[in-house]
Amino acid sequence: MRKSEPCRKERRAALFFARTDRGDSTPDDRFLFAGAYGIMQEKEDDDMTRIGIMTFLHNDNYGSTLQAWALQQTIRSLGYEVEHIDYQPSSQEKLQNLLTSGNSPALILDGLRKRAVKAGQEGAREKSASFRRFYQAQMKLSPVCRDRKALRANAERYDTLVCGSDQIWSPVWLNPAYFLDFAGEKRRVAYAPSLGVARMTSKAKGRRIGRLLRSFSAVSVREEEGAALLCGMMGSQPTVLPDPVCLITREQWLALAKKPDVQQPYMLCYYIGRNPDYWRQTAAIAQERKLPVIVLPVTDESFQQSYRLADGASPEEWLGWIAGAELVCTDSFHGTVFSTLMGVEVQMMRRYREDDPESKNSRIDQLKRMLDVTGDRIMPDKQIDERLAQARGRGIEWLRQALK
């Protein structure tokens, strides 16, 4: 009977180590060494704890993608085998969740609006393609999961499941999959998911979230406002931890970034929301600072500006544009965080009214508390770098203990 490949590897490994012990190994043993190493590596991989991460993917959002990359890199650095669960819900799955979770149909209209921008702008389509290339080159993903049945089957691949970060726990677009409701008896850990809001949008959603939290062995959140909301549901206060992008050093981000081909200083604008006042402020600041403006376009109105457009930017190029700017103007949480991580001055724009029940300004408020800054302009300095380093240490140590 023909020997199986594992049996042949075992024999090569045994022969190599026997020769090594006798001291008579030869250059011809290099092949045997490769086989021995292969069998050792397989056993090592078999012994490693396997972790699956659940968060937003495939939404063509720089912050979402880079926080996912950062968490995967950090968990891998702690000695675990890790991948992201490639959840791409089918249309039927999305509709079912909309009907059962009490989410607003306006979410569908918002999705259609974003698709219209992509359909009408070549740069938006190139940007989307660059995200696919990023996932293929920079991250490890599971097989695609289109529905709960696939998620449950895929969960068997892991010893522990982790959800986080980003606004995966937002009651505005509640989806129990991001609370790992498909995990069965697997251990569940939450690293800094964001609720995004300062108050619960409905009592029914609050009760449902409370039930979903009961199966977690360790829970942290990204904002103090979210911790206060969950405390009443859990009976204990979750730990507040930084976004995963803060777990990566400036040097690591710069190594990933692609430097833009620009020789002169510039002001960079990156706006997620549609607000004409943003552009009035942009013009005033540019005139005051005497800087040319470069726009990373997202909305239809940003594509219509007369400023130079950095459209079609990949995640690596997006990092490079921020790192090279003299000033960044943004209403984006991650745009603000990355500016501070790169040591770049940033002007924050408030995207939501404070009396809006779905306001997500708590994300920016938490960042300002973490950095101990006031106002909407953050200037780079040594104290901010030190606070970022302290936050990084807290986040990594919490993960280390939670995943033991």
KOLKOL-344767 format. One record per residue (C-alpha): residue in three letters; x negated, y negated, z. Coordinates in pm, 1 decimal. Example, Ala and Ser with C-alpha at 12.3 -4.5 7.8 and 13.67 -1.06 7.14 Angstrom:
% KOLKOL-344767
- code_px_py_pz
- ALA_-1230.0_450.0_780.0 .
- SER_-1367.0_106.0_714.0 .
% end
This chain:
% KOLKOL-344767
- code_px_py_pz
- MET_0.0_0.0_0.0 .
- ARG_-131.5_-347.2_-88.8 .
- LYS_-237.8_-556.8_208.5 .
- SER_-35.1_-872.6_272.4 .
- GLU_-209.2_-1212.7_259.4 .
- PRO_-198.2_-1260.1_641.7 .
- CYS_-362.9_-919.3_689.4 .
- ARG_-642.0_-1005.2_447.4 .
- LYS_-701.3_-1335.6_625.1 .
- GLU_-718.8_-1160.2_961.1 .
- ARG_-982.8_-917.6_827.4 .
- ARG_-1194.3_-1200.7_677.9 .
- ALA_-1176.7_-1393.0_1004.0 .
- ALA_-1278.4_-1089.9_1209.9 .
- LEU_-1569.9_-1013.3_975.8 .
- PHE_-1695.2_-1370.9_981.0 .
- PHE_-1693.9_-1397.8_1358.8 .
- ALA_-1861.5_-1055.5_1391.9 .
- ARG_-2146.8_-1169.2_1165.8 .
- THR_-2175.3_-1500.6_1347.6 .
- ASP_-2202.0_-1324.0_1682.5 .
- ARG_-2485.9_-1103.0_1544.9 .
- GLY_-2663.5_-1405.9_1401.5 .
- ASP_-2681.7_-1261.0_1049.1 .
- SER_-2429.3_-1478.5_864.9 .
- THR_-2536.4_-1589.6_513.7 .
- PRO_-2445.6_-1865.1_267.8 .
- ASP_-2212.5_-1613.5_105.0 .
- ASP_-2007.2_-1625.6_424.9 .
- ARG_-1870.7_-1969.3_332.6 .
- PHE_-1571.4_-1803.3_169.1 .
- LEU_-1516.7_-1594.2_479.7 .
- PHE_-1540.3_-1909.2_691.3 .
- ALA_-1270.8_-2076.1_481.5 .
- GLY_-1048.5_-1775.2_536.5 .
- ALA_-1123.2_-1772.1_908.2 .
- TYR_-1051.4_-2143.0_935.4 .
- GLY_-729.5_-2097.4_742.6 .
- ILE_-598.7_-1834.6_982.8 .
- MET_-703.3_-2047.6_1280.4 .
- GLN_-527.5_-2352.1_1136.4 .
- GLU_-209.1_-2153.9_1077.0 .
- LYS_-210.8_-2033.3_1437.2 .
- GLU_-279.2_-2384.2_1561.8 .
- ASP_12.5_-2519.8_1357.7 .
- ASP_235.9_-2242.3_1489.3 .
- ASP_147.5_-2342.5_1846.6 .
- MET_210.1_-2715.7_1796.3 .
- THR_536.1_-2863.5_1916.1 .
- ARG_745.6_-2958.8_1615.1 .
- ILE_930.3_-3290.3_1631.1 .
- GLY_1196.9_-3425.8_1396.5 .
- ILE_1273.1_-3799.9_1393.1 .
- MET_1610.4_-3945.5_1302.5 .
- THR_1635.5_-4308.3_1188.9 .
- PHE_1741.5_-4520.3_892.0 .
- LEU_1567.1_-4431.6_565.7 .
- HIS_1632.0_-4516.3_199.3 .
- ASN_1788.1_-4856.7_263.3 .
- ASP_1511.5_-5049.2_81.0 .
- ASN_1439.6_-5240.0_401.4 .
- TYR_1078.7_-5317.6_485.9 .
- GLY_1128.0_-5325.6_861.4 .
- SER_1324.4_-5000.2_872.7 .
- THR_1067.7_-4818.8_662.5 .
- LEU_761.2_-4947.7_843.8 .
- GLN_900.9_-4882.8_1192.7 .
- ALA_969.3_-4525.2_1079.4 .
- TRP_611.1_-4493.3_952.5 .
- ALA_477.8_-4637.0_1279.1 .
- LEU_669.9_-4394.7_1501.9 .
- GLN_566.7_-4095.2_1291.4 .
- GLN_202.0_-4204.6_1303.9 .
- THR_213.3_-4260.6_1679.0 .
- ILE_373.9_-3925.2_1762.0 .
- ARG_127.9_-3745.9_1531.6 .
- SER_-160.8_-3920.6_1710.5 .
- LEU_-34.0_-3766.9_2037.4 .
- GLY_-94.6_-3419.5_1894.8 .
- TYR_247.0_-3317.1_1761.3 .
- GLU_361.4_-3186.8_1426.4 .
- VAL_618.3_-3442.8_1317.4 .
- GLU_839.6_-3535.6_1025.0 .
- HIS_1142.4_-3753.7_960.6 .
- ILE_1478.4_-3594.1_892.0 .
- ASP_1569.3_-3701.3_539.7 .
- TYR_1935.1_-3784.1_601.8 .
- GLN_2095.1_-3907.5_281.0 .
- PRO_2468.4_-3874.6_352.7 .
- SER_2696.9_-3794.0_63.4 .
- SER_2987.1_-4023.9_-25.9 .
- GLN_3223.5_-3782.5_146.6 .
- GLU_3007.2_-3784.9_460.3 .
- LYS_3004.2_-4165.3_464.4 .
- LEU_3381.0_-4185.7_420.0 .
- GLN_3444.7_-3930.8_692.5 .
- ASN_3223.9_-4119.9_935.2 .
- LEU_3396.9_-4447.2_848.3 .
- LEU_3737.7_-4295.8_926.3 .
- THR_3636.3_-4114.6_1246.4 .
- SER_3407.6_-4379.0_1400.6 .
- GLY_3640.8_-4677.3_1367.2 .
- ASN_3394.5_-4880.1_1159.2 .
- SER_3510.0_-5172.1_947.5 .
- PRO_3572.3_-5117.2_573.1 .
- ALA_3376.0_-5441.7_529.6 .
- LEU_3063.0_-5226.4_557.4 .
- ILE_3152.8_-5074.0_220.4 .
- LEU_3187.2_-5420.0_65.8 .
- ASP_2849.0_-5519.1_206.5 .
- GLY_2695.4_-5207.5_53.6 .
- LEU_2852.7_-5287.3_-283.3 .
- ARG_2715.3_-5641.8_-270.2 .
- LYS_2361.9_-5510.9_-211.0 .
- ARG_2400.5_-5266.3_-499.2 .
- ALA_2509.3_-5551.3_-724.3 .
- VAL_2191.5_-5743.6_-642.6 .
- LYS_1982.5_-5436.3_-725.9 .
- ALA_2169.8_-5376.9_-1051.1 .
- GLY_2121.6_-5736.3_-1164.0 .
- GLN_1756.3_-5785.3_-1070.1 .
- GLU_1463.9_-5591.6_-1216.8 .
- GLY_1250.2_-5691.0_-917.8 .
- ALA_1502.9_-5535.0_-679.1 .
- ARG_1492.9_-5211.6_-877.5 .
- GLU_1112.3_-5206.9_-874.3 .
- LYS_1119.7_-5269.6_-499.8 .
- SER_1350.2_-4969.8_-454.4 .
- ALA_1117.7_-4749.3_-659.7 .
- SER_820.0_-4859.9_-448.1 .
- PHE_995.4_-4734.2_-133.7 .
- ARG_1031.5_-4388.6_-287.2 .
- ARG_660.9_-4388.8_-367.3 .
- PHE_583.0_-4498.6_-10.6 .
- TYR_779.0_-4211.5_142.7 .
- GLN_605.2_-3963.5_-86.7 .
- ALA_254.1_-4094.6_-24.0 .
- GLN_265.2_-4212.5_337.3 .
- MET_521.7_-4004.1_527.6 .
- LYS_632.7_-3648.2_583.7 .
- LEU_1005.7_-3590.1_531.8 .
- SER_1226.1_-3286.1_580.0 .
- PRO_1440.6_-3136.4_304.4 .
- VAL_1729.8_-3369.4_218.3 .
- CYS_2035.2_-3340.5_446.2 .
- ARG_2364.5_-3458.2_295.2 .
- ASP_2604.8_-3369.5_578.2 .
- ARG_2637.2_-3238.7_934.7 .
- LYS_2612.0_-2876.0_828.9 .
- ALA_2272.2_-2944.7_670.9 .
- LEU_2161.9_-3146.9_973.9 .
- ARG_2250.2_-2861.3_1210.8 .
- ALA_2063.1_-2608.4_998.5 .
- ASN_1761.3_-2838.4_967.0 .
- ALA_1749.6_-2895.6_1344.8 .
- GLU_1634.0_-2537.1_1389.0 .
- ARG_1296.2_-2642.9_1244.9 .
- TYR_1212.5_-2846.4_1557.5 .
- ASP_1142.3_-2804.9_1926.9 .
- THR_1236.7_-3165.2_2006.6 .
- LEU_1440.4_-3427.1_1822.7 .
- VAL_1370.3_-3798.7_1855.0 .
- CYS_1595.8_-4082.4_1744.4 .
- GLY_1471.9_-4434.7_1696.5 .
- SER_1406.1_-4705.5_1641.5 .
- ASP_1596.4_-4974.9_1446.2 .
- GLN_1968.7_-5051.4_1488.7 .
- ILE_2073.8_-4686.4_1467.7 .
- TRP_2286.9_-4722.2_1783.3 .
- SER_2474.4_-5031.6_1668.4 .
- PRO_2846.2_-5000.0_1747.8 .
- VAL_2913.0_-5207.7_1435.1 .
- TRP_2821.3_-4910.1_1211.5 .
- LEU_2848.2_-4626.1_1462.8 .
- ASN_2733.3_-4287.9_1332.5 .
- PRO_2701.0_-4000.9_1585.0 .
- ALA_2430.7_-3837.7_1369.7 .
- TYR_2188.2_-4102.9_1495.7 .
- PHE_2270.7_-3992.2_1850.4 .
- LEU_2153.3_-3640.7_1747.0 .
- ASP_2498.8_-3488.0_1795.7 .
- PHE_2395.4_-3204.6_1560.5 .
- ALA_2098.9_-3093.8_1777.4 .
- GLY_2269.0_-2812.4_1967.3 .
- GLU_2049.8_-2705.1_2261.5 .
- LYS_1737.4_-2881.6_2134.7 .
- ARG_1571.6_-3140.4_2358.2 .
- ARG_1666.1_-3498.8_2264.3 .
- VAL_1459.3_-3813.0_2320.0 .
- ALA_1549.1_-4171.7_2224.7 .
- TYR_1261.5_-4409.1_2151.2 .
- ALA_1376.8_-4772.4_2149.1 .
- PRO_1692.1_-4753.2_1935.7 .
- SER_1866.9_-5088.3_1913.8 .
- LEU_2234.3_-5157.7_1971.7 .
- GLY_2172.4_-5497.3_1814.2 .
- VAL_2458.6_-5660.7_2005.6 .
- ALA_2489.3_-5812.8_2351.9 .
- ARG_2841.8_-5680.8_2414.1 .
- MET_3032.2_-5373.6_2303.8 .
- THR_3252.8_-5429.7_2000.1 .
- SER_3528.8_-5198.0_2128.5 .
- LYS_3604.5_-4996.5_2442.4 .
- ALA_3671.1_-4682.2_2237.2 .
- LYS_3326.0_-4699.6_2081.0 .
- GLY_3172.1_-4761.6_2421.6 .
- ARG_3332.8_-4446.9_2563.5 .
- ARG_3218.1_-4243.1_2264.7 .
- ILE_2860.5_-4366.6_2292.8 .
- GLY_2867.2_-4279.6_2662.8 .
- ARG_2960.7_-3919.6_2582.3 .
- LEU_2691.8_-3894.3_2314.1 .
- LEU_2421.2_-4002.5_2560.9 .
- ARG_2480.8_-3718.7_2808.3 .
- SER_2260.8_-3467.3_2626.0 .
- PHE_1941.7_-3677.6_2621.2 .
- SER_1644.3_-3587.5_2839.2 .
- ALA_1485.5_-3933.4_2803.2 .
- VAL_1638.2_-4262.0_2684.8 .
- SER_1477.1_-4595.6_2607.5 .
- VAL_1615.0_-4891.2_2412.6 .
- ARG_1466.4_-5194.5_2240.4 .
- GLU_1653.9_-5480.2_2409.4 .
- GLU_1749.3_-5566.4_2765.6 .
- GLU_2101.0_-5645.3_2645.2 .
- GLY_2132.0_-5289.9_2513.2 .
- ALA_1995.3_-5147.0_2837.7 .
- ALA_2259.6_-5337.7_3035.1 .
- LEU_2536.2_-5202.8_2810.0 .
- LEU_2415.3_-4842.9_2839.6 .
- CYS_2355.8_-4863.2_3214.1 .
- GLY_2729.9_-4872.3_3278.3 .
- MET_2777.9_-4566.1_3057.7 .
- MET_2483.3_-4362.9_3184.9 .
- GLY_2475.6_-4460.9_3550.6 .
- SER_2106.4_-4551.0_3520.8 .
- GLN_1904.6_-4821.1_3350.0 .
- PRO_1724.9_-4711.6_3031.0 .
- THR_1365.2_-4823.3_2986.8 .
- VAL_1316.9_-5119.4_2754.5 .
- LEU_1034.2_-5056.3_2507.2 .
- PRO_891.7_-5236.2_2202.8 .
- ASP_978.6_-5161.3_1843.6 .
- PRO_753.4_-4885.1_1700.7 .
- VAL_571.3_-5133.7_1477.5 .
- CYS_418.0_-5274.1_1796.9 .
- LEU_258.4_-4934.9_1868.1 .
- ILE_22.6_-4985.3_1572.9 .
- THR_-272.1_-5224.6_1595.6 .
- ARG_-331.8_-5521.4_1368.2 .
- GLU_-632.8_-5343.0_1219.9 .
- GLN_-421.1_-5039.6_1131.4 .
- TRP_-156.7_-5255.7_964.2 .
- LEU_-418.6_-5447.6_767.8 .
- ALA_-562.9_-5116.5_646.9 .
- LEU_-218.2_-5028.7_506.9 .
- ALA_-152.1_-5375.0_360.9 .
- LYS_-224.2_-5468.6_-0.5 .
- LYS_-369.1_-5818.9_-29.2 .
- PRO_-190.1_-6047.5_-278.0 .
- ASP_-381.9_-6216.4_-556.0 .
- VAL_-338.7_-6571.7_-424.0 .
- GLN_-628.9_-6808.8_-362.9 .
- GLN_-459.3_-7109.8_-199.4 .
- PRO_-273.1_-7133.1_134.0 .
- TYR_101.9_-7074.5_109.8 .
- MET_424.5_-7069.4_308.5 .
- LEU_617.6_-6741.7_284.2 .
- CYS_997.8_-6720.7_307.5 .
- TYR_1177.4_-6393.7_379.6 .
- TYR_1550.8_-6428.9_444.6 .
- ILE_1793.5_-6139.6_492.3 .
- GLY_2103.2_-6355.4_541.5 .
- ARG_2280.8_-6586.3_296.4 .
- ASN_2267.1_-6936.0_441.0 .
- PRO_2220.5_-7257.7_235.3 .
- ASP_2071.9_-7428.0_542.1 .
- TYR_1771.7_-7193.8_523.1 .
- TRP_1670.5_-7352.9_193.9 .
- ARG_1717.3_-7707.7_323.1 .
- GLN_1486.8_-7625.7_613.5 .
- THR_1244.8_-7454.3_375.0 .
- ALA_1214.5_-7768.0_161.0 .
- ALA_1164.5_-7991.1_465.8 .
- ILE_896.0_-7769.5_621.1 .
- ALA_713.5_-7723.7_290.4 .
- GLN_704.6_-8100.8_238.8 .
- GLU_584.7_-8159.7_594.7 .
- ARG_309.3_-7896.8_571.2 .
- LYS_228.3_-7968.9_204.5 .
- LEU_232.9_-7598.9_122.1 .
- PRO_356.0_-7416.7_-188.4 .
- VAL_643.6_-7178.3_-116.8 .
- ILE_651.4_-6809.1_-205.6 .
- VAL_977.4_-6617.6_-158.3 .
- LEU_1021.0_-6246.0_-88.6 .
- PRO_1374.9_-6225.2_-231.0 .
- VAL_1651.4_-6011.1_-82.2 .
- THR_1982.6_-6188.1_-143.5 .
- ASP_2129.1_-6307.0_-472.8 .
- GLU_2071.8_-6670.9_-376.0 .
- SER_1704.6_-6607.6_-294.7 .
- PHE_1653.4_-6476.4_-648.4 .
- GLN_1796.8_-6806.2_-779.7 .
- GLN_1544.0_-7033.5_-606.4 .
- SER_1295.8_-7238.2_-807.7 .
- TYR_1006.9_-7126.8_-587.6 .
- ARG_764.5_-6853.5_-691.4 .
- LEU_917.5_-6510.6_-627.1 .
- ALA_717.3_-6215.3_-497.2 .
- ASP_987.0_-5980.6_-622.7 .
- GLY_944.1_-5605.4_-649.1 .
- ALA_698.3_-5599.2_-356.1 .
- SER_618.6_-5257.7_-211.0 .
- PRO_599.9_-5210.2_168.7 .
- GLU_219.8_-5237.1_145.4 .
- GLU_246.3_-5558.4_-58.4 .
- TRP_507.2_-5699.2_180.4 .
- LEU_257.5_-5654.2_464.9 .
- GLY_-9.3_-5823.9_255.6 .
- TRP_209.4_-6125.4_179.8 .
- ILE_278.3_-6175.8_551.0 .
- ALA_-83.3_-6123.0_658.0 .
- GLY_-209.2_-6377.3_403.6 .
- ALA_42.7_-6654.4_477.6 .
- GLU_-35.4_-6973.3_664.5 .
- LEU_326.8_-6991.1_783.4 .
- VAL_619.0_-6747.1_760.1 .
- CYS_982.0_-6865.7_768.2 .
- THR_1226.8_-6583.6_830.2 .
- ASP_1558.2_-6478.9_981.5 .
- SER_1436.8_-6118.8_997.5 .
- PHE_1349.5_-5946.8_1324.0 .
- HIS_1077.2_-5738.4_1163.1 .
- GLY_956.8_-6034.6_959.0 .
- THR_905.1_-6216.7_1289.1 .
- VAL_740.3_-5918.9_1461.9 .
- PHE_496.4_-5854.2_1178.9 .
- SER_402.3_-6221.9_1163.5 .
- THR_304.4_-6212.5_1530.4 .
- LEU_124.8_-5878.6_1486.9 .
- MET_-77.4_-6027.3_1200.3 .
- GLY_-157.2_-6344.2_1395.9 .
- VAL_44.5_-6568.3_1160.7 .
- GLU_250.9_-6870.4_1263.7 .
- VAL_622.3_-6800.4_1223.1 .
- GLN_934.6_-7016.7_1210.5 .
- MET_1240.9_-6815.3_1314.6 .
- MET_1585.6_-6887.6_1173.3 .
- ARG_1889.8_-6783.4_1376.2 .
- ARG_2102.0_-6569.3_1144.2 .
- TYR_2409.1_-6541.2_1370.9 .
- ARG_2621.4_-6780.6_1572.6 .
- GLU_2586.1_-6718.4_1944.9 .
- ASP_2966.2_-6679.2_1979.5 .
- ASP_2979.9_-6412.4_1706.1 .
- PRO_3080.8_-6081.0_1875.0 .
- GLU_2862.0_-5897.7_1622.2 .
- SER_2564.8_-6130.5_1668.5 .
- LYS_2229.9_-5950.6_1652.3 .
- ASN_2029.0_-6239.9_1793.0 .
- SER_1949.1_-6027.5_2100.3 .
- ARG_1670.9_-5865.4_1896.3 .
- ILE_1490.2_-6197.7_1860.0 .
- ASP_1567.8_-6293.6_2220.2 .
- GLN_1405.2_-5971.1_2343.4 .
- LEU_1095.2_-6035.4_2132.1 .
- LYS_1063.4_-6385.9_2276.7 .
- ARG_1090.9_-6245.2_2629.2 .
- MET_825.8_-5983.0_2554.8 .
- LEU_590.0_-6247.8_2417.8 .
- ASP_690.9_-6505.1_2682.7 .
- VAL_761.8_-6778.5_2429.1 .
- THR_1033.9_-7041.2_2401.5 .
- GLY_1174.6_-7217.1_2097.5 .
- ASP_1193.2_-7081.5_1744.9 .
- ARG_829.7_-7138.7_1641.8 .
- ILE_566.5_-6883.4_1747.9 .
- MET_204.2_-6988.9_1723.9 .
- PRO_-68.3_-6723.0_1724.8 .
- ASP_-289.7_-6721.8_2032.6 .
- LYS_-487.8_-6490.0_2259.9 .
- GLN_-207.0_-6457.7_2516.7 .
- ILE_35.4_-6324.9_2254.7 .
- ASP_-222.5_-6068.7_2140.5 .
- GLU_-266.6_-5957.1_2502.3 .
- ARG_109.3_-5919.0_2554.6 .
- LEU_137.9_-5715.8_2234.5 .
- ALA_-143.4_-5489.2_2357.3 .
- GLN_33.9_-5441.7_2691.1 .
- ALA_360.5_-5356.7_2516.2 .
- ARG_176.1_-5108.5_2293.8 .
- GLY_31.7_-4935.0_2597.2 .
- ARG_373.1_-4909.5_2767.2 .
- GLY_537.6_-4764.4_2458.3 .
- ILE_270.2_-4503.0_2390.7 .
- GLU_254.9_-4391.0_2753.1 .
- TRP_635.9_-4356.5_2770.5 .
- LEU_629.9_-4142.4_2457.7 .
- ARG_346.7_-3931.5_2598.2 .
- GLN_546.8_-3852.9_2911.7 .
- ALA_884.9_-3809.7_2737.7 .
- LEU_750.5_-3557.9_2486.1 .
- LYS_562.8_-3338.7_2736.7 .
% end
